[in-house]
Amino acid sequence: MSENHKFQLGTIGALSLSVVSSVSIVICNKALISTLGFTFATTLTSWHLLVTFCSLHVALWMKWFEHKPFDPRAVMGFGILNGISIGLLNLSLGFNSVGFYQMTKLAIIPCTVLLETIFFRKVFSRSIQFSLTMLLLGVGIATVTDLQLNALGSFLSLLAVITTCIAQIMTNTIQKKFKVSSTQLLYQSCPYQAITLFVTGPFLDWLLTDRNVFTFNYTPQVLFFIVLSCLISVSVNFSTFLVIGKTSAVTYQVLGHLKTCLVLAFGYVLLHDPFSWRNILGILVAVVGMVLYSYYCTRESQQKASELSAQLSQVKEGESEPLITVESGAGLLGDSVKPMWNSDRDLKA
């Protein structure tokens, strides 16, 4: 089995794990929050991260993966930024209408594209741009309802979008720069994310719900769903880092909107949530956009891989002809090697 084929299978597995685990935890949390009244989302997220870290520590003890320390400042900054972005997203939902919050989530993709274009000089073809536009249009039709604006909510949403984009781009960049796996990065950054949310979570939840997490009535049923939610979160957190590491921050956001559509569909089928033809139309448009995005990404990756292979062949042919190489001097290597490395960087991005 070729390395490229193994990489594709690994990517498909990561995407599938992310979809299944995310949809499962949404259904579990919906029962916990809507049915049982446990509305402390930020505090619950901090528990998710603590359980994830403990699970990874057990996996490390069992030698399922290797601990690979690297720049502690990068780890700390990345972990704290991730924790802040989660808190800001929860605040955005609390201080805005549901419709405006959905618009905030939609803004993450174009913001990520803009940041990667400016700072990483990554080029997105018109085909990719068209598929992303169709995807965002479909999700917007399916999810966005009322748009009630307020100054504080808009400011929080802006901060949430910026921090989320930077954190997701950093996930991909750190894994490639320090050559660490998604498990290794998650293991090292989890404590900083968990501490950030563990300290701020009760206050944010009290600010948003006017209720105290420490005085809540923890019945056996509530505790069961909290434990179940924490266990599923291990898979959610791991698959998030895995997907971004194998693909990109933009692809992860595309996957996130697919999960939004699936949650809407599952909510209608299993939980009998209100549904309309507008929801159905939006989901269909979003799925078409997602399929086009996947197709164009695969096609462009194959084209870049073919170009890279051709350039490598040209370099090998040049090395087998010493007379031509000597006559050309550094010009031959300069013309061949430089485009090869540029293509390799674009392929990994």
Phi, psi and omega in degrees: 000128183290160180297322181295320179293320177297319179297318179296317178296319178296321179293316179298319178297318179296317179296317180296316179298320180296316181295309184298313183292321182292317178296321179296316183287331176294316179296318179296314181291330178294320176295321181292318185275309186283318185274316186262353174078015177273094190260020186265076189292318184292317177297319178299321178296322178296323176293321176305312184291323177296317178294321178299315179297316179298320179296317179292327178294321176295318179298323177293318178298326178274003177062038175280339173210165184258133177286127182230091180293147173213192188320107184295330179292321178295318179297312182297313179298318179295316181296315180294320179297320177298316178298318179296318181297322178295315178298319180293323177296320177294320177295321179299318178294324183287326184259003179233166173287163180299321180298316180291326177296320177296323176295324177299315180294324178295328183289345183294321181296304179299327178293319178296316177301316180297315181295318180292328178290318183286310189267334181247359179053036178279134184257126176254122182292166179296328178296316178296316180299319179296316181294322177294320178298316179296319179299311181296322178298315180296315179295323178298316179297320185284329191243329187279125178244265181274151179235083179265116185265144169211153189298311182295315180298320179294319179295317178296321179295319178299315178297321180296317180296313183296311182294323179294316179299313181296317181297319181287324175294320178298325179303311180292317184294315182296318181299321181281322183292314184262002178054051177247152178278169179297324179294316180295319179292317180297319181298319183279330183268340183305314182301321180291320176296314183296316180296318179303313182281329180294324180282316185270340186303306181302322180291315179297318179295320177295322180295323184273328187246348184059034179227154182257123182296333184280343181255007181290147179277102184272091177283163178304324180293318178297315180297323179299313182290329176294314179297316179298317179299318180295321179293317179294327183297333177301315178292321180297310182296318180295315182293329178298309180294324181295315182295312182295322179294323182274337182238252179200170179295324179294315179299321179296321178293322175300315178298321179299320179287329173299317179296325176300315179295319179295321178297318177300316181294316178295323179298323180287316185286313187269322186253358177058043175290156177300137183220149181222172178295333176296318177298315181297314179298316180298317180297318180297316178297318180296319180295319176300316178298321180292319179297317178297319179298315179298318181296312182294321178297316180296316181296316181291325177295320178293322177297316179294322178295321178294318178297319179296318179296319179295320180292322176296321179295320179296320179296316180296321178295322179295323180289335181278354179240083187298327181296316180294321181297318181294320181293321182283334181067216184290346182299321181296313180292324180295323181281333186266315188285321184298310176299328181298316181290325177297317180294323179295320178296317180294323182295318180289329180294000000 
